């Protein structure tokens, strides 16, 4: 490059381009660095719930330090208020504590030994990203109050006397200029609060008119979440800084709920891996038999919670633990969990012979099934490995759920489509970085009542399992969202039903963890020379016709293949409509499958089509 071009470039980069951001402006400029994705409140990992979590985590930390047994949470429209009865923020530093980055009491391990929020950022980020933010601190008969807007102090009231109990009250409204037209979903807040109650026995949390309180910790959590019948009563064991609960069920695979310092680590981490290894090793040593770890863990449903000093998480949103040690001077996470499980689980099995016999029988059944299909699985794995690089059914994307971190975690998705025409439209209009497509050749097999052998014998299911990378559990899942994209006619609905049956039968945790969705696509296009409106129902079509009258052109889409790639781009972009497929406590997987896919299937299929997807008209 010649000198004249270098000089021209340097003239375009001058002193005025060097910017210093004041106060919390950096949080507002780059919110993803602090809270992950933004979102509109549809999903539980959207940013507005991260804001809520950052505030209530402080209240939980107060309880864990022995201060305050009650937390009150109130939601009114778009404003959340959290009142705890802890020690209260020290009054002299209250404003600094909520408005100056890297300021907080949690750098002092004497004041907060095993908390989640240790980075001096959380509350400040909430303040910065809220159009209004109010903090009140009550300490020893005095109260201090301050109001902020977008992280900037707008008013401060002088110190006053009060008869209120010690503690802190924070009220905030997320900023619509940051989050857009969002809305809090009460069920997401309730899920979070329920987990907090399970993990903090003796803490009462009130949310509007509901109370969350757990007497039995993780035992209550598993009882609430297990959707398959357990083979033996849930084993519940507690020690200092650790609590575990587990049982085996009739379902395939493994299912874990893991927590650190009260934080739900939905992506697991070192503690979950340590527990997974320790439980299998301990059971194997107890029976003193040559058992496969996979046979021991098949059907295992477990929860593990540990308390760690100065935990290290792999992202700002704290959903995966990275710590290898229990604290600066503590043992490794592996050794701590391994020693506890070895001692307590071994003792339990020695004392409870009936449970030990049931567990042994379950392991032997798993071993028998595994050996029966060993030849099939070997051939299937080799076949999947050979086609993995040029799988004609899979048009892969560049980013994957199991190899991205931070704000990218939620972006990777796969569309499961029917036929070449539908997959062609999606493939031509997709985002190649984050959206993959898997094409079915027709109606998949009905797997109801079949064993897992069919997953390996059926080439299509085997390749789908390999594409998702879920043979050994969800830890390697390659796509955050598994989206069923079929036509909205009877054949499309039947294919949707057969795929849901496959997931319910062999990978129910994929649904439980909120990874499976149904793609909504428009039924009609209504347009005139000036405007085009896509309609997802007869009601929307009627509204569009009235708006674009007189005589608009109306097109009825019979299948996904009829929608051009240019049009399809709108339906899988920022305005994509997805229906999450959910499982609740009352939804027994075995009962669901028997009801939906047993005899008299026409009536039952009609019912599942109308009722399995419980949340509709959700915009992604």
Secondary structure, 3 states (H helix, E strand, C coil): CCHHHHHHHHHCCCHHHCCCCCCCHHHHHCCHHHHCCCCCCCCCCCHHHHHHHHHHHHHHHHHHCCCCCEEEEEEECCEEEEEECCCCCCHHHHHHHHHCCCCCHHHCCCCCCCCCCCCCCHHHHHHHCEEEEEEEEEECCEEEEEEEECCEEEEEEEEEECCCCCEEEEEEEECHHHHCCCCCCHHHHHHHHHHHHHHCCCCEEEECCEEECCCCCHHHHHHHHCCCCECCCCEEEEECCEEEEEEEECCCCCEEEEEECCEECCCCEHHHHHHHHHHHHHHHHHHCCCCCHHHHHCCEEEEEEECCCCCCECCCCCCCECCCECCCCCCEHHHHHHHHHHHHHHHHHHHCHHHHHHHHHHHHHHHHHHHHCHHHHHHHHHHHHHHCCCCCCEECCCCCCCCCCHHHCCCCEEEEEEHHHHHHHHHHHCCCCCEEEEEECCCCCCCCCCCCHHHHHCHHHHHHHHHHCCCCCHHHCCCCEEEEECCCCHHHHHHHHHHHHHHHHHCHHHHHCCCEEEEECCCEEEECCCCEEEECCHHHHHHHHHHHCCCCEEEECCCHHHCCHHHHHHHCCCCCEEEECCCCCCCCHHHHHHHHHCCCHHHHHHHHHHHCCCCCCCEC
